Amino acid sequence: MYNRVMYENVVKLNYKDKEIYLVKTAHVSKNSVEDVKGCIETVQPDSICIELDCQRYEKLKHPDDWRNSDIVKIIKEKQVGFLLVNVILSSFQKRIAKSMDSSSGAEMMEGIRQAEERNIPLVMADRPIKTTFSRIWYQLSASEKVKVLTGIISSIFEDEDISEEDIARLKEADALEAALLEIGKEFPTVKRVLVDERDQYLCDKIRNAPGKKTVAIIGAAHAGGIERNLNNKIDTNQLDIVEKKKGFGSFLKYAIPAIIVGIILYTIITNRDIGLQQLRSWILWNGGLSALGVLCALGHPLSILTAFVMAPLTSLNPLLASGWFAGIVEASIRKPKVKDFEDIAEDTASLKGFWKNRVTRTLLVVVFANLFSSIGTFISGIDVVRRFIESL
C-alpha cells in the first residue's frame, strides 16, 4: 500500500520502499516551471521522469530539426495525418502558452536541465506518440473516425482568443478531470487510449525508475490515473502493440471496389450507353471532388489536375490515395523552404497561416484530396448501382 500527501501542485506517493513525487503541471504555465525546480531542489531525487517519449524529447531539445524534414518522404511513408494532428495540437498548445506569456514544454525542459546539471538519470516515461495515435485510429469505429476527423478539421478553422477563464481552468486538476470525463462520453476510445492507457504506461515507467526517490513531471490530468494504477499489474508490451482491425470492414475495403468494377464492366457489355454513363459518373464525382479538395487547400493547378486524374483510379485500390500523388506534386512544385519549417509554429497559430506555410499547405492538399475523394466515391458508387438497377 502507499501513503498519499497532497501539496499544492505535488502529490507524494510511497510505493514499496520508494518515494514518488508527482509534479502536476499545465504544460504551458510559468508556475509549473517553478514547481518543477522547487520540487527537485527540495527532494534531491535519484531520478527524474518526464512525460515525453524519445521522439518528443528530441523535438523539444532540437526544435530546429524541423528544417531537415523531407515532406515528400513524409507523404510516401503515410505520415501526413500523424504530422498534421501533431501540428494542430502543438499550435493549440503554443497559442495557450503565448496567452500566458510562457512557452510550451518549458517545465519539461526544466526537468531535463535539472537532470543534466545534477547528473542524475532522466527517464522518458511516456509511450511513443506515434503508437498512441495509431492505437486510437485503428480502434475507432467508422462513425467515430468521421466525428474525430470532423473535429480536427473544424479546429483548423477556429481562430478564437484564449480567455483568462480558459487559462485558469487549465491549471485546475478538477477541471481537467471533468473535461476528460466529457471527452470520454463522446469519444470513449480516444479517452481510453489517449488518457487511461497512458496513465498505466506512465505509472509503470515512473515506479520502475532508478533510485529510492523519483520526481515525475506530468500533466495534471494524469495524476489521478497514475495514483489509481500504482499497485496494479501493468503490461506495457501490450500497450505498445498496434493492431489493425481485421473484420468485415477490412473485407469491404476490397470487396466494394471489386463490385463497382464488376458492375461497370457488366453494364458496358450488356448496355454500353448506361455503362459509359456509370464510368463517367465515377470519374467526374471522384476526380471532381478530389480536385475540389486540393483547390480548397489552395494547391497548385498541377496538383489539382493530379488529384482529378488519380482519384478515380486510387478509389479502386485501398492501398493508394489520390492525396498522396497530389501532395507529392505540390511539394515538388512548391518545395517547402527552410523558412517554412522555421515558421511552422508561428504560422499555425492562425487560420491563414495553415495556407500560407508551404509545409502545412501541402499536408492540407493531401488530407483534403483524400477526404473529398472519399465523398466522391460514396456518391458515385450509389449512382453506379442506381443506374445498374435501372438497366435491369
URZI-V667109 format. One record per helix or strand of 3 or more residues. SS is the DSSP state (@ for helix, = for strand). FROM is the first residue (numbers start at 1). TO is the last residue. Records with the same first field share a line. If there is no record, write none. Layout:
SS = FROM-TO ; FROM-TO
This chain:
= = 4-6 ; 10-15 ; 18-25 ; 47-50 ; 121-124 ; 213-219
@ = 30-43 ; 54-61 ; 63-68 ; 71-76 ; 80-99 ; 106-118 ; 129-139 ; 142-156 ; 164-170 ; 173-186 ; 188-207 ; 220-229 ; 236-239 ; 248-270 ; 272-296 ; 301-314 ; 322-333 ; 338-342 ; 344-347 ; 351-356 ; 358-391
